[in-house]
Amino acid sequence: MINLVARDERESAIDSAADRLSFLVLAYGLLVLVAIRAFNGEATWDLLGLVVLSGFVGLGYRLRQRVVSRRWTSVFGATVVIAAIAGLVIAALQLPR
């Protein structure tokens, strides 16, 4: 059945907020599962790949719609830098001595 009723801005905003919350629960849930797998010595790249891929899909959609703001770019850049530093620290701690 096709919905012929026009949607207002409030409904669109609520849908966007709900999708955002759903994504946050999914992303952080996957990160917790990755951490649990890592502590058990299991492979984590499949789940971590899903988190990274979903971030790139969101980035691609924002770029295509031309809605990337300066603040969003700053937060994204800071996240990449912090992740790279954390990765280097973790890799350095795992080097055999």
N, C-alpha and C positions, 0 to 999 in steps of 0.2 A: 504494500500500500504506500502510496506517495503522500508525503506530508505537504499539503498545499497552504498551510498557515505560515505566514512570514515570521521569522524569528527576530526578536529584538536584541539590542546590545547586551542586555543583562543575561539572557540565555547563553549568548556566545561567550561572555566573560566567565560564566559559571562552568561551561563546558571546558574552556581553556584551563581554568583553575583545577578542575577535576582531573584533566589529562596530566597536568603538571604534577599533582600529588601522586597520581598513579605511577608516573615515570620515576619519581623520587623513591617511592617504596620499592619498585622493581629494581632500580639501579643500586640502591644501598643494600637491598636484600641479596642481590648477586655479589656485591662486594663482600658481604659477610660470609657467603658461601665460599668465595675465593679464599678468604682468610682461613676458614676452617680447613679447606682442602690443603692449603699451603702448610699449615701446622701439622697435618697428617702425612705430609710428603707426597701428596697426589698432584697430578697435573692441574693447573688452574687456567691455562690460556684459553680454553674454550669459553668459559664463563666470563673471563675478563675481556675477551674479544667482543662479546655481546654488549658489554657496557660501553666499550670504546666505539664500537660500530653505531650504537644508538646515539651517542654524542655527535658523531660525524653526520649522521642523517639529519639531526636537528640543525646542525650548523649549515649543512647544504640547503635545507629548506629556508632558513633565515636569509642566507646569501641570495638565493633565487628570488625571494620576495623583497629583497633590498631593505631589510629592517634591522640590520646589525648596527647597533649604536656604539659610541665611543666607550661608554661604561661597560657594555657587554664584551667588547674587544679587550678591555683592560682586565676584566675578571677572567676571561678565557686565557689570556697571556700569562697572568699570574698563576693560574691553575697548571698550565703546561710547565712553567718554570719550577714550581713546587714539586710537581710529579717527577720531573727530571732529576732534581736534587735528591728526592727521596729514593728514587731508583738507583742513583749512584751510590748513596750511602748504604743501601741494602746490598748492592752488588759488592761493595768494598768489604762489608762485614762477612760475606760468604766466601771470600777468596781463601784458598788454602794457605796455611802459614808454615 
